[in-house]
Amino acid sequence: MRIIAGRLGSRRLGAPAGEATRPTSDRLRETLFNVLAPRIDGAAFLDLYAGSGAVGIEALSRGAANVVFVERAPSALKTLHTNLSHLGITGGFRIYPGSVAAYLRRTADTGTLTFDLVFLDPPYNAADEYAATLGLLGSGAARLLAAGALVVAEHRRKQPLEAKYGCLHRTRLLEQGDAALAFFALEEPGKASIITCERRHVQAH
């Protein structure tokens, strides 16, 4: 793997051994960032199921202001730390070594962070992870999304995601080979919409 563009363009990235972690391919990552290009400079970026960190590191290379990596697998965390170190990246990021659901709930409760861009890439076979994470971002964790935020999920092309998760609705779908990128946004961006989403979540529980 390599970084596609930006200040670290063409630098190599390591990947965890084994099949538990599936790095986003260079080609699909290039497609993703071609779409995100107008939004990336100065953005707060959340990389969920970060694995080797390839997507979040690409965001930093292209000018994101800060990136939060969330990953719980020890081998992936080791590779993520190694990649950041080898690339000389010493700031502008944080690593949360735990589950995505725990991070979203904990951070939403504090109300101190918002993100302009969120990327998630759980294991393709973990359908429950897609539903749980997108469901949280469309309800109880909606306050983590800044005005106009975009949520992007990589998934298997033959296993499409729902068109709507709570207050999140799909705005675009790009397919490439066996993979696909689903883009989501809040139905009505803004504080009032987020409050409504959270109320719906509380009522549902």
DAMO-V256770 format. One record per residue. N is the residue number from 1. SS is DSSP state (~ for helix, > for strand, _ for the rest). PHI is phi in whole degrees, 0 to 359 (none if undefined). Layout:
# DAMO-V256770
N&SS&PHI, N&SS&PHI
This chain:
# DAMO-V256770
1&_&none, 2&>&215, 3&_&280, 4&_&284, 5&_&207, 6&_&96, 7&_&294, 8&_&250, 9&_&308, 10&_&80, 11&_&289, 12&>&276, 13&_&234, 14&_&273, 15&_&229, 16&_&298, 17&_&289, 18&_&88, 19&_&251, 20&_&292, 21&_&248, 22&_&244, 23&_&298, 24&_&294, 25&_&296, 26&~&303, 27&~&295, 28&~&290, 29&~&295, 30&~&296, 31&~&299, 32&~&303, 33&~&282, 34&~&296, 35&~&286, 36&~&279, 37&~&312, 38&~&290, 39&~&253, 40&~&282, 41&_&295, 42&_&79, 43&_&281, 44&>&267, 45&>&241, 46&>&246, 47&>&253, 48&>&268, 49&_&55, 50&_&293, 51&_&58, 52&_&288, 53&_&88, 54&~&303, 55&~&288, 56&~&296, 57&~&293, 58&~&301, 59&~&298, 60&~&297, 61&~&300, 62&_&267, 63&_&112, 64&_&300, 65&_&289, 66&>&200, 67&>&227, 68&>&250, 69&>&260, 70&>&239, 71&_&203, 72&_&243, 73&_&287, 74&~&304, 75&~&294, 76&~&291, 77&~&299, 78&~&299, 79&~&295, 80&~&300, 81&~&299, 82&~&295, 83&~&299, 84&~&299, 85&~&294, 86&~&296, 87&_&274, 88&_&73, 89&_&274, 90&_&246, 91&_&208, 92&_&85, 93&>&211, 94&>&222, 95&>&240, 96&>&252, 97&_&271, 98&_&194, 99&_&284, 100&~&296, 101&~&300, 102&~&296, 103&~&297, 104&~&298, 105&~&294, 106&~&296, 107&~&288, 108&~&297, 109&~&295, 110&~&285, 111&_&66, 112&_&255, 113&_&234, 114&_&225, 115&>&234, 116&>&275, 117&>&223, 118&>&233, 119&>&239, 120&>&227, 121&_&215, 122&_&289, 123&_&307, 124&_&305, 125&_&278, 126&_&269, 127&~&301, 128&~&294, 129&~&291, 130&~&300, 131&~&297, 132&~&294, 133&~&289, 134&~&293, 135&~&297, 136&~&296, 137&~&293, 138&_&264, 139&_&214, 140&_&296, 141&_&254, 142&~&298, 143&~&292, 144&~&285, 145&>&267, 146&>&291, 147&>&303, 148&>&78, 149&>&297, 150&>&237, 151&>&246, 152&>&237, 153&>&242, 154&>&271, 155&>&209, 156&>&290, 157&_&301, 158&_&280, 159&_&236, 160&_&296, 161&_&272, 162&_&292, 163&_&280, 164&>&210, 165&>&227, 166&_&60, 167&_&270, 168&>&272, 169&>&230, 170&>&287, 171&>&251, 172&>&197, 173&>&222, 174&>&242, 175&>&244, 176&>&212, 177&_&62, 178&_&274, 179&>&251, 180&>&214, 181&>&240, 182&>&254, 183&>&255, 184&>&233, 185&>&214, 186&>&294, 187&_&303, 188&_&227, 189&_&304, 190&_&135, 191&~&299, 192&~&298, 193&~&295, 194&~&296, 195&~&298, 196&~&298, 197&~&299, 198&~&293, 199&~&295, 200&~&299, 201&~&296, 202&~&296, 203&~&296, 204&~&290, 205&_&248
